[in-house]
Amino acid sequence: MDPEAAAVITPHLLAREELLWCGRPYDTAALLRWRTVLIVIVALVALGMRWLPVNDPHLTQGPSIQLAVLVVILIGEAIVYHSYLSNTFYGVTNQRVIVVSGLRERAAAAIVLDLLNTPRLIVVRRNARNVELIPPVNPSGAVPFTNPSFPPDWTGNEWCRLIAIEKPQHVYDLIVEATNKLKSR
């Protein structure tokens, strides 16, 4: 368990709630690599359009300005994304999955394990580093400038993502095991 994450998650525990695991996104620089590559490609296209041999300069000036604006937007979104991840802490207890995050002030949100593996919410392990707790009908992903751990709630269901965790299979197994223990009571 990450001691810094434990210090952030512990004040949010309920009575008779035990912290089974806590952590935070690690190696967030790796998560930003694809964003950086995308920003560089768009920037190079914007620069390249400035020097295209065209008789009418307005044909290249408009699109290159629009691409430059897109580059600035992509840089801003990457900064917000990294800020959310660097201020995010995850906890798995015997009753809930807790996510504490925020840009300025951290706020806690939790998903009760009783809801998991029911028609309302299922546990999905998407890739090698993320664990998602999603509703059966999965709405689209995160929107730019929003917290990546909490995709927009367009369906009325609660759900969250544990992004870039160190041992996602272990966390996934803990969540499933804690859920099964609650259901067997």
ChimeraX attribute file (.defattr): number of C-alpha atoms within 10 A of each C-alpha:
attribute: neighborCount
match mode: 1-to-1
recipient: residues
	/A:1	12
	/A:2	13
	/A:3	10
	/A:4	12
	/A:5	18
	/A:6	18
	/A:7	12
	/A:8	20
	/A:9	22
	/A:10	14
	/A:11	8
	/A:12	17
	/A:13	15
	/A:14	11
	/A:15	6
	/A:16	8
	/A:17	14
	/A:18	14
	/A:19	19
	/A:20	16
	/A:21	19
	/A:22	25
	/A:23	25
	/A:24	25
	/A:25	19
	/A:26	15
	/A:27	12
	/A:28	17
	/A:29	10
	/A:30	10
	/A:31	17
	/A:32	15
	/A:33	12
	/A:34	11
	/A:35	15
	/A:36	15
	/A:37	11
	/A:38	15
	/A:39	20
	/A:40	14
	/A:41	13
	/A:42	18
	/A:43	19
	/A:44	14
	/A:45	15
	/A:46	22
	/A:47	15
	/A:48	12
	/A:49	19
	/A:50	17
	/A:51	12
	/A:52	12
	/A:53	9
	/A:54	11
	/A:55	8
	/A:56	8
	/A:57	12
	/A:58	10
	/A:59	13
	/A:60	18
	/A:61	16
	/A:62	13
	/A:63	15
	/A:64	21
	/A:65	15
	/A:66	12
	/A:67	19
	/A:68	19
	/A:69	14
	/A:70	16
	/A:71	20
	/A:72	14
	/A:73	15
	/A:74	19
	/A:75	17
	/A:76	14
	/A:77	17
	/A:78	20
	/A:79	14
	/A:80	18
	/A:81	21
	/A:82	19
	/A:83	17
	/A:84	20
	/A:85	23
	/A:86	17
	/A:87	16
	/A:88	26
	/A:89	26
	/A:90	27
	/A:91	27
	/A:92	25
	/A:93	21
	/A:94	20
	/A:95	23
	/A:96	24
	/A:97	22
	/A:98	23
	/A:99	28
	/A:100	21
	/A:101	23
	/A:102	18
	/A:103	16
	/A:104	9
	/A:105	8
	/A:106	15
	/A:107	12
	/A:108	15
	/A:109	18
	/A:110	18
	/A:111	18
	/A:112	15
	/A:113	26
	/A:114	16
	/A:115	17
	/A:116	22
	/A:117	19
	/A:118	12
	/A:119	10
	/A:120	14
	/A:121	21
	/A:122	18
	/A:123	21
	/A:124	15
	/A:125	16
	/A:126	12
	/A:127	12
	/A:128	12
	/A:129	16
	/A:130	20
	/A:131	23
	/A:132	18
	/A:133	24
	/A:134	21
	/A:135	23
	/A:136	14
	/A:137	12
	/A:138	11
	/A:139	14
	/A:140	10
	/A:141	10
	/A:142	15
	/A:143	12
	/A:144	15
	/A:145	15
	/A:146	15
	/A:147	22
	/A:148	21
	/A:149	22
	/A:150	18
	/A:151	19
	/A:152	19
	/A:153	13
	/A:154	9
	/A:155	10
	/A:156	8
	/A:157	15
	/A:158	20
	/A:159	23
	/A:160	24
	/A:161	22
	/A:162	27
	/A:163	22
	/A:164	21
	/A:165	21
	/A:166	16
	/A:167	13
	/A:168	19
	/A:169	16
	/A:170	12
	/A:171	22
	/A:172	19
	/A:173	11
	/A:174	17
	/A:175	25
	/A:176	17
	/A:177	13
	/A:178	19
	/A:179	20
	/A:180	15
	/A:181	14
	/A:182	13
	/A:183	13
	/A:184	7
	/A:185	5
